[in-house]
Amino acid sequence: MRSFRILPIALLLLLASGCTVGRFVKWNFADRRDYRKFPTRPLPASPQPFHYPVAAQELGPRNVTENGKDVPLDTWLADHKTVAFLVIRRDTILYERYFKGYDTTQVHPSFSMAKSVVSMLIGTAIADGLIRDVQQPITDFIPELKANGFDAVTIEHVLQMTSGIDFKESYVNPFGTVAKFYYGRQLTKYTLDLKLKNPPGTKWEYVSGDTQLLGLLLERALRAKGDPRTLTQYLSDRIWTPLGMEHPSSWSIDHKGDGIEKAFCCINAPARDFAKLGSLYLKKGLWRGQQLVPEAWVETSTKAVTTNGGASFYRYQWWLPSGEGDFNAEGILGQFIYVDPARELVIVRLGGAYGNVGWPQFFRTLAPLYSTVP
């Protein structure tokens, strides 16, 4: 009988080494060490790094009220599964904490915060003449999708997540679409196999497949101009290096060699460098005298539009938590780059889990406490 018990274990190990479901079984669920699991392309540190100045004296609240009791903010963050937390106002770090052995150099996966970065790249690609505008059909770049009925799907539909694609956004089903995209090694094939379930422009639905379509579209747009750069290299040249990123980072790809970037997730960087992405949008795309992302693109991307199936809380791969001008990038397990333009504030939270916290609401509660800080 013992041999029959060993057999399933052996099968699982075999699966784990060779197929999508096996890798799902082996790794079970996304965690903060996922940047080690997949092959990557490097995002080198900038030769001219930008270092946030740190306030001479830490400013802001010391405690958080929970269940009628005052709890030290440091303790509260640690208790709620946080590994990094930064508050930056006017490019100065007012509060910075790390937990679980993290520090300023520790790389952490972005998960779906990468979606907002892909949105930035669509804006730069339009400015660079790689894409005409957001009304351009995606089949101009991915003609294979015409056979699947995508002729009427525009770049804006995909940006806005109103494309109508059939994509099962389940993180616990090893046979679901998102598991195949996350753990699989043939992302281009999976993307070209996508089908529609709704007419484009009729319904908002959060699906990672939309962002992966944008990633493939960007790669094709570069190739159409004879540009051999990968998506990682394009990000590095247009945003990462000019922003002055301080530490070596990376973008996960589906397989070694000529693999494609996991556009819907998986940029791996430390907290301060993630914060610079928020600071860039706080400054409407202008960074140290250089317009990295068009100002009009930043404004359009962070303002709600509910026509054509759009949602009041989402625009162009950014979340709009209040309708009052603030916005954020968000990734599973509670990764956030939160921007409050009215208070000139950027907050970054990285963690191993959400920790039973509605983080955007917490940021909105915390933000006014820093609004009067010089």
C-alpha positions as CSV (number, residue, x, y, z in Angstrom):
1,M,0.0,0.0,0.0
2,R,2.9,2.3,0.7
3,S,3.8,2.4,-3.0
4,F,0.3,3.6,-3.9
5,R,0.7,6.5,-1.5
6,I,4.1,7.5,-3.0
7,L,2.8,7.5,-6.6
8,P,0.6,10.6,-6.3
9,I,3.5,12.5,-4.7
10,A,5.8,11.4,-7.6
11,L,3.1,12.5,-10.1
12,L,2.8,15.9,-8.4
13,L,6.6,16.4,-8.5
14,L,6.6,15.4,-12.2
15,L,3.8,17.9,-12.9
16,A,5.5,20.5,-10.9
17,S,8.6,20.3,-13.1
18,G,6.8,20.3,-16.4
19,C,3.4,22.0,-16.7
20,T,1.2,24.9,-15.7
21,V,-1.0,22.9,-13.3
22,G,2.1,21.3,-11.8
23,R,3.7,24.6,-11.1
24,F,0.4,25.8,-9.6
25,V,0.4,22.8,-7.3
26,K,4.1,23.2,-6.4
27,W,3.9,26.9,-5.6
28,N,0.2,26.9,-4.6
29,F,-0.4,30.6,-4.4
30,A,1.3,33.9,-5.2
31,D,3.6,35.2,-2.4
32,R,6.1,37.9,-1.9
33,R,9.0,35.7,-3.1
34,D,7.5,35.1,-6.5
35,Y,10.2,37.2,-8.2
36,R,12.5,34.2,-7.6
37,K,10.2,31.7,-9.3
38,F,10.3,32.9,-12.9
39,P,12.9,33.9,-15.4
40,T,13.3,37.7,-15.7
41,R,14.7,40.5,-17.8
42,P,16.9,43.0,-15.9
43,L,15.9,46.6,-15.2
44,P,19.3,48.0,-14.3
45,A,19.7,50.8,-11.8
46,S,20.0,54.2,-13.3
47,P,23.5,55.6,-13.8
48,Q,22.1,58.8,-12.3
49,P,20.0,57.6,-9.4
50,F,17.5,59.9,-7.7
51,H,17.5,59.6,-3.9
52,Y,14.6,60.9,-1.9
53,P,15.7,63.2,0.9
54,V,14.6,62.1,4.3
55,A,13.0,64.5,6.7
56,A,15.4,65.5,9.5
57,Q,12.7,64.6,12.0
58,E,10.1,62.0,11.4
59,L,6.7,63.6,11.0
60,G,3.1,62.5,11.1
61,P,0.9,60.3,13.3
62,R,2.5,57.9,15.8
63,N,-0.6,55.8,16.6
64,V,-3.6,54.2,14.8
65,T,-6.9,53.8,16.6
66,E,-8.3,50.3,16.3
67,N,-11.2,48.9,18.2
68,G,-11.2,51.9,20.4
69,K,-7.5,51.6,21.4
70,D,-4.5,53.6,20.3
71,V,-1.9,51.3,18.7
72,P,1.6,52.4,17.6
73,L,1.6,52.8,13.8
74,D,4.7,50.6,13.5
75,T,3.1,47.8,15.5
76,W,-0.2,48.1,13.6
77,L,1.6,47.9,10.2
78,A,3.6,44.8,11.2
79,D,0.5,43.2,12.7
80,H,-1.3,43.7,9.4
81,K,1.2,41.8,7.2
82,T,3.1,44.9,5.9
83,V,6.8,44.5,4.8
84,A,7.4,48.1,3.6
85,F,5.6,51.4,4.1
86,L,6.6,54.8,2.9
87,V,4.9,58.2,3.1
88,I,6.4,60.8,0.8
89,R,5.3,64.4,0.5
90,R,6.9,66.9,-1.9
91,D,9.6,64.3,-2.7
92,T,10.7,64.0,1.0
93,I,10.3,60.8,2.9
94,L,8.3,61.6,6.1
95,Y,7.8,58.1,7.3
96,E,9.5,54.8,6.3
97,R,9.4,51.4,7.9
98,Y,10.4,47.9,6.9
99,F,9.5,44.5,8.5
100,K,10.2,40.8,8.0
101,G,13.9,41.5,7.2
102,Y,13.1,44.0,4.5
103,D,15.2,47.2,3.9
104,T,15.6,49.9,1.2
105,T,17.2,47.4,-1.2
106,Q,14.8,44.5,-0.9
107,V,13.1,43.6,-4.2
108,H,9.4,42.8,-4.0
109,P,7.0,41.7,-6.7
110,S,4.5,44.4,-8.0
111,F,1.9,41.9,-8.9
112,S,-0.9,43.9,-10.7
113,M,0.7,47.3,-9.9
114,A,2.5,46.5,-13.2
115,K,-0.8,47.1,-15.0
116,S,-0.5,50.8,-14.2
117,V,3.1,50.8,-15.6
118,V,1.9,49.3,-18.8
119,S,-0.6,52.1,-19.0
120,M,2.3,54.6,-18.7
121,L,4.0,52.8,-21.7
122,I,0.9,53.1,-23.8
123,G,1.0,56.8,-23.2
124,T,4.7,57.0,-24.2
125,A,4.2,54.8,-27.2
126,I,1.6,57.2,-28.5
127,A,4.0,60.1,-27.9
128,D,6.7,58.2,-29.7
129,G,4.5,57.6,-32.7
130,L,4.4,53.8,-32.2
131,I,0.6,54.0,-31.8
132,R,-1.7,56.5,-33.4
133,D,-4.2,56.9,-30.6
134,V,-6.4,54.8,-28.2
135,Q,-9.2,54.5,-30.9
136,Q,-6.9,52.4,-33.0
137,P,-8.1,48.7,-33.3
138,I,-5.8,46.3,-31.6
139,T,-6.0,44.1,-34.7
140,D,-3.8,46.7,-36.4
141,F,-1.0,45.2,-34.3
142,I,-2.3,41.7,-33.6
143,P,-4.1,40.7,-36.8
144,E,-4.3,37.1,-35.6
145,L,-7.2,38.2,-33.4
146,K,-9.4,39.1,-36.3
147,A,-10.3,35.4,-36.6
148,N,-11.6,35.6,-33.0
149,G,-13.9,38.6,-33.7
150,F,-11.7,41.3,-32.3
151,D,-12.1,43.8,-35.2
152,A,-14.1,46.2,-33.1
153,V,-11.9,46.1,-30.0
154,T,-9.9,49.3,-29.6
155,I,-6.8,50.0,-27.5
156,E,-9.1,52.1,-25.3
157,H,-11.4,49.1,-24.7
158,V,-8.5,47.1,-23.5
159,L,-7.1,49.9,-21.4
160,Q,-10.5,50.5,-19.8
161,M,-11.1,46.7,-19.3
162,T,-14.3,47.0,-21.4
163,S,-13.0,44.7,-24.2
164,G,-15.4,41.9,-23.4
165,I,-12.8,39.2,-23.5
166,D,-13.6,35.8,-21.9
167,F,-11.1,35.5,-19.1
168,K,-11.6,33.8,-15.7
169,E,-9.8,35.9,-13.1
170,S,-9.7,33.2,-10.4
171,Y,-6.6,32.9,-8.3
172,V,-7.5,29.6,-6.7
173,N,-8.4,27.5,-9.7
174,P,-5.3,25.7,-11.2
175,F,-7.3,25.3,-14.4
176,G,-8.4,28.9,-14.7
177,T,-7.2,31.4,-17.2
178,V,-5.2,33.5,-14.9
179,A,-3.3,30.5,-13.5
180,K,-2.3,29.6,-17.1
181,F,-1.2,33.1,-17.8
182,Y,0.8,33.3,-14.5
183,Y,2.4,29.9,-14.4
184,G,2.4,29.0,-18.1
185,R,5.3,29.3,-20.5
186,Q,3.5,30.3,-23.8
187,L,2.0,33.7,-23.1
188,T,1.8,34.8,-26.7
189,K,-0.1,31.6,-27.7
190,Y,-2.5,32.0,-24.7
191,T,-3.1,35.7,-25.7
192,L,-3.8,34.9,-29.3
193,D,-6.3,32.2,-28.2
194,L,-8.5,34.7,-26.3
195,K,-12.1,35.0,-27.3
196,L,-14.9,37.5,-26.6
197,K,-17.9,36.9,-24.5
198,N,-19.4,40.5,-24.6
199,P,-19.5,43.2,-27.2
200,P,-16.7,45.7,-26.6
201,G,-17.6,48.9,-24.8
202,T,-20.6,47.5,-23.0
203,K,-19.4,46.2,-19.6
204,W,-16.4,46.8,-17.3
205,E,-14.7,43.6,-16.0
206,Y,-11.3,43.4,-14.3
207,V,-9.3,40.8,-16.2
208,S,-5.6,40.4,-16.5
209,G,-5.9,39.3,-20.1
210,D,-6.6,42.9,-21.1
211,T,-3.2,44.0,-19.8
212,Q,-1.4,41.1,-21.4
213,L,-3.0,42.1,-24.7
214,L,-1.5,45.6,-24.2
215,G,1.9,44.0,-23.6
216,L,1.8,42.0,-26.8
217,L,0.5,45.1,-28.6
218,L,3.4,47.2,-27.4
219,E,5.9,44.5,-28.5
220,R,4.3,44.4,-32.0
221,A,4.2,48.2,-32.2
222,L,8.0,48.3,-31.5
223,R,8.6,45.6,-34.2
224,A,6.5,47.4,-36.7
225,K,8.9,50.3,-36.5
226,G,11.9,48.1,-36.8
227,D,12.7,48.5,-33.1
228,P,14.3,45.4,-31.6
229,R,13.8,46.4,-27.9
230,T,11.8,44.2,-25.6
231,L,9.1,45.6,-23.4
232,T,11.6,45.6,-20.5
233,Q,14.1,47.6,-22.5
234,Y,11.5,50.1,-23.6
235,L,10.4,50.6,-20.0
236,S,14.0,51.0,-19.0
237,D,14.8,53.6,-21.7
238,R,11.6,55.6,-21.4
239,I,10.8,55.6,-17.7
240,W,13.0,53.5,-15.4
241,T,16.4,55.0,-16.2
242,P,15.2,58.7,-16.5
243,L,13.4,58.3,-13.1
244,G,16.7,57.5,-11.5
245,M,15.8,54.1,-10.1
246,E,18.3,53.2,-7.4
247,H,18.5,49.5,-7.4
248,P,18.7,46.6,-9.9
249,S,15.2,45.3,-10.6
250,S,13.5,43.1,-13.2
251,W,10.4,42.1,-15.1
252,S,9.4,38.4,-15.1
253,I,8.9,36.7,-18.4
254,D,7.1,33.4,-19.4
255,H,10.2,31.5,-20.4
256,K,13.9,32.0,-20.8
257,G,15.4,33.4,-24.0
258,D,12.8,35.0,-26.2
259,G,10.0,34.9,-23.7
260,I,7.5,37.7,-23.4
261,E,7.0,39.9,-20.3
262,K,4.1,39.1,-17.9
263,A,2.6,42.5,-18.6
264,F,-0.3,42.0,-16.3
265,C,2.0,41.6,-13.3
266,C,5.5,40.9,-12.1
267,I,7.8,44.0,-12.1
268,N,10.2,43.4,-9.2
269,A,11.6,46.4,-7.4
270,P,12.2,47.9,-3.9
271,A,9.7,50.2,-2.3
272,R,11.5,53.5,-3.0
273,D,11.7,52.8,-6.7
274,F,8.0,51.9,-6.8
275,A,7.4,55.2,-5.1
276,K,9.1,57.1,-7.9
277,L,6.4,55.8,-10.3
278,G,3.8,57.5,-8.0
279,S,5.9,60.7,-7.8
280,L,6.1,60.8,-11.6
281,Y,2.3,60.8,-11.9
282,L,2.0,63.3,-9.0
283,K,4.1,65.6,-11.2
284,K,1.9,64.9,-14.2
285,G,4.6,63.0,-16.0
286,L,7.3,65.6,-15.6
287,W,10.5,64.5,-13.9
288,R,13.6,66.7,-13.4
289,G,12.7,68.8,-16.4
290,Q,11.9,65.9,-18.7
291,Q,8.3,65.0,-19.8
292,L,8.5,61.2,-19.5
293,V,4.8,60.6,-19.8
294,P,2.6,63.2,-21.6
295,E,0.7,65.4,-19.1
296,A,-2.6,64.9,-21.0
297,W,-2.1,61.1,-20.7
298,V,-1.6,61.3,-16.9
299,E,-4.7,63.5,-16.5
300,T,-6.9,61.3,-18.8
301,S,-5.7,58.1,-17.1
302,T,-6.7,59.1,-13.6
303,K,-10.1,60.7,-14.3
304,A,-13.2,58.6,-14.2
305,V,-15.4,58.1,-17.3
306,T,-18.5,56.0,-17.1
307,T,-19.6,56.0,-20.7
308,N,-19.2,53.0,-23.0
309,G,-19.3,50.5,-20.1
310,G,-16.6,52.3,-18.1
311,A,-16.5,52.2,-14.2
312,S,-16.4,55.2,-11.9
313,F,-13.6,53.7,-9.9
314,Y,-11.2,52.6,-12.7
315,R,-9.5,54.3,-15.7
316,Y,-6.8,53.1,-18.0
317,Q,-5.4,50.5,-15.5
318,W,-5.5,52.8,-12.5
319,W,-7.9,52.5,-9.5
320,L,-9.8,55.7,-8.5
321,P,-10.8,55.0,-4.8
322,S,-12.8,58.2,-4.0
323,G,-13.7,60.2,-7.0
324,E,-11.9,63.1,-5.4
325,G,-8.7,63.1,-7.5
326,D,-6.7,60.4,-5.7
327,F,-5.7,57.3,-7.5
328,N,-3.6,54.1,-7.0
329,A,-1.9,51.2,-8.6
330,E,-2.8,47.9,-6.8
331,G,-1.5,44.4,-6.7
332,I,-2.7,41.2,-5.1
333,L,-1.7,40.7,-1.4
334,G,-2.0,44.4,-0.9
335,Q,0.7,46.1,-3.0
336,F,-0.1,49.8,-3.4
337,I,1.2,53.0,-4.9
338,Y,-1.2,55.6,-3.7
339,V,-1.2,59.2,-5.0
340,D,-3.1,62.1,-3.5
341,P,-2.4,65.1,-5.7
342,A,-4.3,67.6,-3.5
343,R,-1.9,66.9,-0.7
344,E,1.2,66.2,-2.8
345,L,1.4,62.8,-1.2
346,V,2.6,59.4,-2.3
347,I,2.2,56.3,-0.1
348,V,3.7,52.9,-0.9
349,R,2.6,49.8,0.9
350,L,4.1,46.3,0.2
351,G,3.0,43.2,2.0
352,G,2.6,39.5,2.2
353,A,-1.2,39.7,2.5
354,Y,-3.9,42.4,2.7
355,G,-4.0,41.8,6.5
356,N,-7.8,42.4,6.6
357,V,-7.3,46.1,5.8
358,G,-9.1,48.2,3.2
359,W,-5.8,50.0,2.3
360,P,-7.1,52.8,0.1
361,Q,-9.5,53.9,2.8
362,F,-6.7,53.7,5.3
363,F,-4.5,55.9,3.0
364,R,-7.4,58.4,2.8
365,T,-7.6,58.5,6.6
366,L,-3.9,58.9,7.0
367,A,-3.3,61.5,4.2
368,P,-4.9,64.5,6.0
369,L,-2.6,64.0,8.9
370,Y,0.3,64.7,6.7
371,S,-1.3,67.6,4.8
372,T,-0.1,70.3,7.1
373,V,3.5,68.9,7.3
374,P,5.9,71.5,5.9
